[in-house]
Amino acid sequence: NAGVTQTPKFRILKIGQSMTLQCTQDMNHNYMYWYRQDPGMGLKLIYYSVGAGITDKGEVPNGYNVSRSTTEDFPLRLELAAPSQTSVYFCASSADKNPGLGYNEQFFGPGTRLTVL
Amino acid sequence: QKEVEQNSGPLSVPEGAIASLNCTYSDRGSQSFFWYRQYSGKSPELIMFIYSNGDKEDGRFTAQLNKASQYVSLLIRDSQPSDSATYLCAVNNQAGTALIFGKGTTLSVSS
């Protein structure tokens, strides 16, 4: 299993440009997530999905959009890039909750380092 | 917004010592607690998870949970230079649909 894969690894955008960050997982997980991590900071949740066709906003969704047409893929779209979106973006996935046990661990992709100039 | 608090560090310990990392959380309804390790420039990887009050041991790592005090900790015994990393504490959100992460504690183990 490849686990969670993300492309591209690095990208430089100009202000106002658009791009899509790709995320794919091969573990048949229903739950998928997008985080951003600024230097010295923890992970902030942008969007998440609990299954194909279902997405919801996290803590910092402004400036981003997502879609989930398949179980495997969860792309993140930046429509009008701004310098404040310079960050490292991580995609993650997890299995459904264990009844009576709780939440399952999240598996992370390698990340995309995005710079907006 | 529910919060997860960690001391940012750095926490410096000599090789072979016990490193103690602490985390507090604000949501009394949280059920699942995780410790992730993140090396510089890499993605987080799971170290430990704990669901019940008390201690859980796995090799050199022990997670401790006290739900009454809303406190979870990670002990690393016989610390090695390879343990030098940032440790992220995470707890589930109220809806059980996502994790809330702390900012992380940076650990430095000197040889």
Interface residues (C-beta under 8 A of the other chain):
Chain A: Y31 Y33 Y35 G40 M41 G42 L43 K44 L45 Y48 V50 D56 G58 E59 F90 K97 L101 G102 Y103 E105 Q106 F107 F108 G109 P110 G111
Chain B: Q1 V4 S8 Q31 S32 F34 K42 S43 P44 E45 L46 F49 Y51 L88 N92 G96 T97 A98 L99 I100 F101 G102 K103 G104
